[in-house]
Amino acid sequence: MKTIDHWINGSPAPGTSTRSAPVWNPATGREQARVPLAAPADVDAAVSAAGAAFDAWRDSSLSQRTRIMFAFRELLVRHEDELAELVSAEHGKVIDDARGEIVRGREVVEYACGIAQELKGGHSDQVSRGVDVHTLRQPLGVCAGITPFNFPVMVPLWMHPIAIATGNTFVLKPSERDPSASTLIARLYAEAGLPDGVFNVVHGDREAVDAVLDHPGIAAVSFVGSTPIARYVHQRATAAGKRVQALGGAKNHAVVLPDADLDFAADQLTAAAFGSAGERCMAVSVAVAVGDAADALVAVLEHRARAIRVGPGNDPDTDMGPLITQAARERIEAAVGAAAAQGATVVVDGRGLKVDGHEDGFFVGPSVLDNVTPAMDAYREELFGPVLAVVRAATLDEAIALINANPYGNGTAIFTADGGAARRFQRAVNVGMVGVNVPIPVPMSYYSFGGWKDSLIGDSPIHGPEGVRFYTRPKVITTRWPHTNTAASPAAFSFPTAG
């Protein structure tokens, strides 16, 4: 049985723990590898390696850092197929979808290639007589990332390239469900010339997470996952004196107005709801059909959902792969049953799906639920699977009020041909990322990613300019150089002011 080791101080490391976990192939339902579950001593070894590497890496030139980032970016391009195959084999998503997450992660590396521009400080000349002030940003030290299973390449790439390019060292604790991509990323960093210890990977479960949150050698923690765990990470890490980015869950709504092109809207909603089997924090899980749009939209959504080809991710004819685990499949099937029991209309039922030749795989088909209300579990809970709930609203204002009443505020979208309605929506809705005729409004790398309300615990979004600010701290230097041949001004006992 293959074992997926940690990566510590520039090489694979088996670790000290005797505990391990299975890595499944979701399409076959078979165990394909084992991954060690780190003990606190393994986390400490990674942090120690990162701490030892920090002083030299902090003092490296911006030119050296950007050269390594450029080389790393080229290696990501060269190994895109290999990474995509690893992601598909362990997560289950289709190969093209896996390539898509690699590209979106690589965009952050490209942003990091221009880090010199982002680290330029400011200078004010002659703030007082003979006194100048300038600012600079300096790295924090050892930073850590705790990342989810659904984007094993993209989400870590939203963290560590910015942290490393700004002069920090990094310890990554990826999901133990699909760990192989992180180990390959570590190898690519080494090939790009990154010094040993600057990037480390420790696999594990809650024991490893707690060790990261408590470790005194870690200055900052970045997290993406469910809201309850985001709250836990934020509370425990801040109590330990760390900076924290904690991105939580989502219940993303897409509003469809009667004037929208329903075929276009249905195509976009189908892809956004069922792509990656709905295991995306930016997946559309609620379609809000306004007024006369409802019946026609549901009819088109039913047709589109029934046409989706479900199968193994490495089959080029597959549109949607399996869920990550057997437990996830059981949870989604139970949620569809609960929705029906609570009064929702099951328009398309994905339960009980079997894929020929992959009967033991963790497959569930797309489900479309109509007449869902905010009181139902299918609306209130983040299902994280291929279920699209249709809620009917009489007006745009009612749709906005519905979204604003929801505790999550990650992403939302509106489909309309009316610019005035779109402008009113984007200004009134209490959500961090908004799409107009764009169902998954994930910002580009030079903007920052982050929701509102329960989708972001604390106030630190991820990547882009906010990422640079998170992984650095400002220093302000006030300077005066008295002339040796001029009598110095006498020191004042009153508080200094500009003169």
C-alpha positions, 0 to 999 in steps of 0.5 A: 500500500502506497504511503504519502509522507510528510515533507519537512525541511526539503525532503519526505519524512515518515513522521513519528506517529503510528496513526494513519488514515486511508486515502480513497479513490471515490470513483471505485470506493477502494482504498488506494493509499495511506497517509500518516496522521501527524503527532504534535512532535511532527508539527514541531519538527516542521515548525522548527525547520521553518523557523530555522529557515526564516532568518535567511529567507527573510533576508533574501532579495526580492529578486531571488524570491521572484526568480523562484516564483517564476520558476515555480509558476513554470513548473506548475504549467509543466506538471498540470496534467500530473497534478490534475490526475492526482486531484481527480484520483483522490477527490473525484472531480473531473480532470478538466475541473481539476485543471481549472483549480490549478489555473486559478491557483497559479494566478496567485503565483503570478501575482506573487511574481510581482511582489516587489511592487506590493512591498514598496513602502512610502516616503514623506520628506521633511515632515518636520525640519530635517526629519523624514518618515518612511514605511516598509512591510516586514514578514511575520515569521512562520505561517501555517495553512489549514486547507480543505479537501475540495480544492487541494491545489487551489486553496493552498496556492491562495496562501503559501505563495503570498506568504513565501514571497513576502519573506515568511516560511510556511507549514501546510496542513492539507486535508488528509482525504486528498494529500498527494497534490500538496506533496508534489507541490513541495517537490516543485518548490524544491525544484524551483530553488526554494531553500529547504525548510521554507515550505513544509507539509504535515498531514493529519487530522484534528490532533495536527490542527490543534498542534498548529493552533497552539504552537508558539513558533507559528505567527499566523494561521490561514484556514478555509473550511466550514463555519463551525471549524472556522470559529474554532480555529479563530478562537483558539489561534487568536487566544494563542496570540496568532493572526488568523484568516478564517474563511467559513461556509456558504449558502450561495443564492442566484437570483433569476429575474423574469427578463433573464435569458432562461436558457443561459441562466439555467446553463450557468446555474447547472454548472455552478450547482453540480460542477465538482459534485457541488463540493465548492464553497462558491457553488450555487445551492439556491436558485431564487426564481422571481415572479413569472420566471419560476415555472419556466426556470424549473422546467429548464433546470430539470432538463439540464440536470437530467442530461448531466453525465455522472461517472469517474473523473478520469473519463473524458465523457464525464460531467460530474464525478463522485463525492469525496466519501461514502459518508458524504454520499449518505448525507446528501441522499438523506438530505434529499429525503428530508427535503421531500418529507418537509414538503419540497418537490423533488423534481430530479432525484439523484439518490440511488445512482449506480455507475456501470463498472463503478458500483462501489463508487461514492456516486450520487446524481444531481437533485433539483428541489422546487418549492423550498422554503427558508424553514427547510433543512435543505435551505438552512444547511450547507449541504456541500453536494449536488443539490439545487434548491429552488425558492420562489420570490414575488419581487427582487426586493423579496429576493434581496431580503431573503439573501440578507436574512441568511446567516452566510454571505460568501457569494451570490449572483443575479441573472437579468437583462436590466442594468438598473435591477443589477445595480440595485442588487449589487449595492443592497445585498449583504454578500462579499462577492457578487456576480452579475450574469456570472454564477461563481464570482471568484475574484482574480488574484489581484483582488481578495477573496472573502465573504461576509457574515458567517462566511468569514470569521474575523476580518481578513480575506485571502490572497491579493492585496489583503493577503499581502497585508495579512502576511506582513506588518508595517514599520514606520521609521522617523529619521533625522541626520544632524549636520556635524558642523551645525549646532543641534536643536535642543531636546524638548521635554514637551511632546514633539510636534512638527516644526 
